[in-house]
């Protein structure tokens, strides 16, 4: 709506839009708003289900580090599972660099 009402302002990214204006229009569609304190952290219920078979890159001392939110471990587990299936079929496994999101030094 803001862009339709302000065509002379050009294209803007969400951070550049007036948030009060946007919330005024969107609140009826968002439902009930609840704001409560929480003790949740990204690692609160973390468990390494493949302990001994992977090396998760998490920061246990500071749970709010961005690397604790990444899905890297899931991708590597999928790669390992895919390779196990390929080997059981007599096929060649896929090289790790095809699956990993980590940079190789």
C-alpha positions as CSV (number, residue, x, y, z in Angstrom):
1,X,0.0,0.0,0.0
2,X,2.8,2.4,0.9
3,X,4.4,2.0,-2.5
4,X,1.1,2.5,-4.3
5,X,0.5,5.7,-2.2
6,X,4.0,6.9,-2.7
7,X,5.0,6.1,-6.3
8,X,7.4,9.1,-6.5
9,X,9.6,7.6,-3.7
10,X,10.7,4.6,-5.9
11,X,11.4,1.1,-4.7
12,X,12.4,0.6,-1.1
13,X,13.5,-2.4,0.9
14,X,11.5,-3.3,4.0
15,X,13.9,-1.7,6.4
16,X,13.3,1.7,4.7
17,X,9.5,1.6,5.0
18,X,7.6,3.3,7.9
19,X,6.9,0.5,10.3
20,X,4.0,2.3,12.0
21,X,2.2,2.6,8.7
22,X,2.8,-1.1,7.8
23,X,1.7,-2.3,11.2
24,X,-1.5,-0.3,11.2
25,X,-2.5,-2.1,8.0
26,X,-1.2,-5.5,8.9
27,X,-2.3,-5.9,12.5
28,X,-5.9,-7.0,11.8
29,X,-4.4,-9.9,9.7
30,X,-1.8,-11.0,12.2
31,X,-4.1,-12.0,15.0
32,X,-3.6,-11.6,18.7
33,X,-0.2,-10.2,19.8
34,X,1.4,-11.7,22.9
35,X,4.6,-10.3,24.4
36,X,6.0,-12.3,27.3
37,X,9.5,-12.8,28.7
38,X,11.0,-16.2,27.8
39,X,14.0,-18.2,28.8
40,X,14.3,-19.9,25.4
41,X,17.6,-20.0,23.6
42,X,18.6,-21.7,20.4
43,X,20.4,-24.4,22.4
44,X,17.9,-24.9,25.2
45,X,16.7,-28.3,24.0
46,X,19.7,-29.0,21.7
47,X,20.8,-32.6,21.5
48,X,23.3,-34.1,19.0
49,X,21.4,-37.1,17.8
50,X,24.4,-38.3,15.8
51,X,27.0,-37.9,18.6
52,X,30.2,-39.5,17.6
53,X,29.4,-39.4,13.9
54,X,29.5,-35.6,13.3
55,X,31.2,-32.5,14.7
56,X,28.6,-29.9,15.3
57,X,29.9,-26.3,15.2
58,X,28.0,-24.7,18.1
59,X,29.0,-22.2,20.7
60,X,27.8,-23.6,24.0
61,X,29.1,-20.7,26.0
62,X,27.2,-18.1,24.0
63,X,23.9,-19.6,22.6
64,X,23.0,-16.4,20.7
65,X,25.8,-16.7,18.2
66,X,24.5,-16.8,14.6
67,X,26.3,-20.2,13.9
68,X,23.9,-21.8,16.5
69,X,21.0,-21.0,14.2
70,X,22.5,-22.5,11.0
71,X,21.1,-25.7,9.4
72,X,24.6,-26.9,8.4
73,X,24.5,-30.0,10.6
74,X,21.3,-31.1,8.9
75,X,22.9,-30.8,5.4
76,X,25.9,-32.9,6.5
77,X,23.6,-35.6,8.0
78,X,21.7,-35.7,4.8
79,X,25.0,-36.1,2.9
80,X,26.1,-38.9,5.1
81,X,22.7,-40.7,4.7
82,X,22.8,-40.2,0.9
83,X,26.3,-41.7,0.8
84,X,25.2,-44.7,2.9
85,X,22.4,-45.4,0.5
86,X,24.7,-45.0,-2.5
87,X,27.3,-47.4,-1.1
88,X,24.6,-50.0,-0.2
89,X,23.6,-49.9,-3.9
90,X,27.2,-50.3,-5.1
91,X,27.4,-46.7,-6.3
92,X,30.1,-44.2,-5.7
93,X,29.6,-41.8,-2.7
94,X,29.3,-38.1,-3.4
95,X,32.4,-36.1,-2.3
96,X,31.8,-34.1,0.9
97,X,32.4,-30.7,-0.8
98,X,29.2,-31.2,-2.8
99,X,27.2,-31.1,0.4
100,X,29.1,-29.0,2.9
101,X,28.4,-25.3,3.3
102,X,31.7,-24.8,5.2
103,X,34.5,-23.1,3.5
104,X,37.6,-25.3,2.9
105,X,40.9,-23.7,3.7
